[in-house]
Amino acid sequence: MITKATLEDIPALAKLINSAYRGESSKKGWTTEAHLLEGKRTDEQEMTEIFMDPKNTILKFTENEEITGSVLLVEKGNQLYLGMLTVSPELQNRGIGKKLLAEAENQAKALGLSSIIMTVISVREELIAWYKRHGYVDTGEREAFPESGIHVTVSDEPLEFIYLEKKL
């Protein structure tokens, strides 16, 4: 079931997001960034800040009262920014990500927005291909990967974000 996350969900969301993107647990799934980055993907403070902005919504996918997927949606002008699409590493390839993506598109349409945009690390070819299979296209826009004390780069390849967009 997909519903809007609340402040009470922050500890579970932070744990889920970090488990899917970084560290040993993330290597059980195909969406890991552990070979590119060390450190945490997010923390409870950042998640709280996200919830405090009224332009942000986090949707959660819940099974058996456990949050097993989530996605961040941010209203940006006439577009919806999609970020941190997350599925528990043990449950990937079961359609949860597709369901969250479809619900994000429904939300954007309900808001009357023209498209969904996102950034993906350029070397994440398998993930980029997955989004392209779902109708997203590379806009050609690039952005440097942000330097941060949280995100520690371990890749020899330079990292940058590419922008993907799906017109609605």
Buried (B, 14 or more C-beta within 10 A) or exposed (E): EBEEBEEEBBEBBBBBBBBBBBBEBBEBBEBBBBEBBBBBBBBEEBBEEBBEEEEBBBBBBBEEEEBBBBBBBBBEEEBBBBBBBBBBBEBBEBEBBEBBBEBBBEBBEEEEBEBBBBBBBBBBEEBBEBBEEEBBEBEEEEEEBEEEEBBEBEEEEEBEBBBBBBEB
